[in-house]
Structure formats: C-alpha cells, structure tokens
Amino acid sequence: MAGTVLATAGLVCAQWMLRGSALPHRDVDFVPTPPEVVDKMLELAQITKVDLVYDLGCGDGRIVVAAAKKFGCRAVGVDIDPMRVKEARALVEKNEVGDLVRIEQADIFSVDLGDADVVALFLLPNLNRKLIPQLEKMKPGSRIVSHCWPMPGIKARTVATVMTSEPREREIFFWTTPLEAE
C-alpha cells in the first residue's frame, strides 16, 4: 500500500518537475510549492529563531521568506536560474526580511551546508540522491525536508501528507542527520 501511494504521488509530482529544455543547465523547471506545503515543511523541520535554513532550488524564495517571517530565523535561498533569483530577491524585499534572508545564484551542488540547521528541497529523487554527500556533512541533528520526493536509499524519519487547496495530496519527507540508510 505504501509503495502504491508513493508511486502515485511520484507520478503526480513528475508531471510538474520535467527537465526544462529552454535552459540546459537546469535540472528541473520551477514549480511553486503550495502555501499549505510550505507551512507543513517548516513545522516538520521544527524551525527556531536560532536556525539557519537553506532552500536548495529556492525558486521564488517563498520557503526562506516564510521561515524568516514566522520564526525570525536566518535563511539562504539558492537557485541557478537568474529569473528565479530576481523573483526571490523581490519577494525578500517586498516582505522586508532582507536582514534575515540572502538569495544566491549558484549551483546547489556546490553549496557548503556545514552551517545549515535545516535544508528544504523540492527536487527530483535523483537530485536528492546526488545531494547526499553534501547533506552528510551537516552537523548531527540537522533537519532536511523534501516536498514530494524521497531521498533514494535513505530512510525518512517521517512522511507527512498535506491536502492543498487544489485539492491534491502532497507528501513531505523529513530526515535528520546523520542520515540513516534503508
């Protein structure tokens, strides 16, 4: 049953996350995370004011902005697409959280996560798997949340389901470091 649910969720998410052809350096197209999912991701990650939150592939910056506004924590959004970076910086400015949030244009696979307390993801499973070496360098007790996609080979501590206003169910995966192999 769990495998069927996961496969169904994966097929639903796959239609949104197909590889973009307009910009060959991108691994996925931008698909906004629904507000209900953002809220649940932040809740599962148990964010506090002292945390540093990273969103890898931050898109328009909604997760890092929400984290800063709700918890007063510092946050870093990373995206390779200049248009998304521009949108994310505009959202940071609009929400007046520039003292807490930094948006970087960079390849997510080159980001040092050694100081991160929380990492948020909305990437395909093969990209989550590719990030494992970086995530394993995070300090013990760091938290990782992923919208829609698991991290192949790594056992999730929690898998939560959220109903969005679409209406559609979305899964959120949660891990802590050190990561535990399946």
C-alpha positions in Angstrom: 0.0 0.0 0.0 2.7 2.5 1.0 4.5 1.7 -2.3 1.4 2.4 -4.3 0.8 5.7 -2.5 4.5 6.7 -3.1 4.3 5.7 -6.8 1.1 7.6 -7.3 2.5 10.7 -5.6 5.6 10.4 -7.7 3.6 10.3 -10.9 1.6 13.3 -9.8 4.8 15.2 -9.0 6.6 14.1 -12.1 4.2 16.0 -14.4 5.4 19.2 -12.7 9.1 18.5 -12.5 10.1 17.5 -16.0 13.5 18.6 -17.1 13.4 22.1 -18.8 14.8 22.4 -22.3 14.9 26.2 -22.5 17.9 26.4 -20.1 20.0 23.3 -20.4 21.8 24.0 -17.1 18.6 23.5 -15.1 17.7 20.0 -13.8 14.1 20.9 -13.1 11.5 23.5 -14.0 10.3 25.9 -11.3 7.0 24.7 -9.8 5.8 26.8 -6.8 5.3 25.0 -3.5 1.7 25.5 -2.3 1.4 27.6 0.9 0.0 24.6 2.9 3.0 22.6 2.0 5.4 25.4 2.9 3.7 25.6 6.3 3.9 21.8 6.9 7.6 21.7 5.8 8.5 24.4 8.3 6.5 22.7 11.0 8.1 19.3 10.4 11.6 20.9 10.4 10.9 22.3 13.9 12.5 25.6 13.0 13.6 28.0 15.7 14.8 31.6 15.8 18.4 30.4 16.1 18.3 28.2 13.0 19.9 28.8 9.6 17.6 27.5 6.9 18.7 26.7 3.3 16.4 26.1 0.4 18.2 24.5 -2.5 16.5 25.3 -5.7 14.6 28.1 -3.9 12.5 29.3 -6.9 10.7 32.5 -6.0 12.0 32.3 -2.4 8.7 31.6 -0.6 10.1 29.0 1.8 13.0 31.1 3.1 10.8 34.2 3.3 8.2 32.2 5.2 10.8 30.8 7.6 12.2 34.3 8.3 8.8 35.9 8.8 7.3 33.1 11.0 10.3 32.2 13.1 12.7 35.2 12.8 15.5 32.8 11.7 18.2 33.4 9.1 17.7 31.8 5.7 19.5 31.3 2.4 17.8 30.6 -0.9 19.9 29.1 -3.7 18.9 28.9 -7.3 20.8 28.6 -10.6 18.1 30.4 -12.7 18.7 34.2 -12.8 15.0 34.8 -13.3 14.1 32.9 -10.1 16.9 34.7 -8.2 15.4 38.0 -9.3 11.9 37.0 -8.2 13.2 35.6 -4.9 15.1 38.8 -4.1 12.0 40.9 -5.0 9.9 38.7 -2.6 12.6 39.2 0.2 12.4 43.0 -0.4 8.6 43.0 -0.5 8.4 41.2 2.8 11.1 43.3 4.4 13.2 40.3 5.5 16.5 41.3 3.8 18.2 41.5 7.2 17.5 37.7 7.6 17.3 36.3 4.1 20.0 36.0 1.5 19.4 34.8 -2.1 22.3 33.4 -4.0 22.6 32.5 -7.7 24.6 29.3 -7.6 24.7 25.6 -8.4 23.1 23.7 -5.5 25.7 21.0 -5.8 28.5 23.5 -4.9 26.9 24.9 -1.7 28.6 24.3 1.6 25.9 23.2 4.0 28.2 22.9 7.0 26.5 25.7 8.9 22.9 24.8 7.9 20.5 23.7 10.6 17.6 23.0 8.1 17.6 22.2 4.4 14.4 22.4 2.3 14.2 20.6 -1.1 11.7 20.3 -3.9 13.9 18.3 -6.3 13.6 15.0 -8.2 14.8 11.8 -6.4 17.9 11.6 -8.5 18.9 15.1 -7.5 18.1 14.4 -3.8 20.4 11.3 -4.1 23.1 13.4 -5.7 23.0 15.8 -2.7 23.6 13.1 -0.1 27.4 13.7 0.2 26.7 17.4 0.9 23.9 16.6 3.4 26.0 14.1 5.2 28.5 16.9 6.0 25.8 18.7 8.0 26.2 18.7 11.8 24.4 16.0 13.7 20.7 16.8 14.4 20.3 19.0 11.3 17.0 18.6 9.6 16.1 18.0 6.0 12.6 18.3 4.5 11.6 17.5 0.9 8.3 18.3 -0.8 7.1 15.4 -2.9 10.2 13.4 -3.4 12.1 10.9 -1.1 15.9 10.5 -1.0 16.6 7.1 -2.5 18.5 4.8 -0.2 17.9 7.0 2.9 15.2 6.2 5.4 12.8 9.0 6.1 12.1 9.7 9.8 8.6 11.0 8.9 6.4 11.1 5.9 3.5 13.5 6.2 0.6 14.2 3.8 -0.9 17.6 3.3 -4.1 18.4 1.4 -3.7 21.5 -0.7 -6.4 23.9 -1.9 -6.0 22.4 -5.5 -7.3 19.9 -3.9 -4.5 17.5 -4.1 -2.5 15.5 -1.5 1.2 16.2 -1.3 3.8 14.2 0.6 6.6 15.7 2.7 9.6 13.7 3.7 11.7 14.5 6.8 15.2 13.3 7.8 17.7 14.2 10.5 21.4 13.9 10.3 23.3 11.6 10.4 21.3 10.1 7.6 20.1 6.5 8.0 20.4 4.1 5.1 17.3 2.0 4.2 
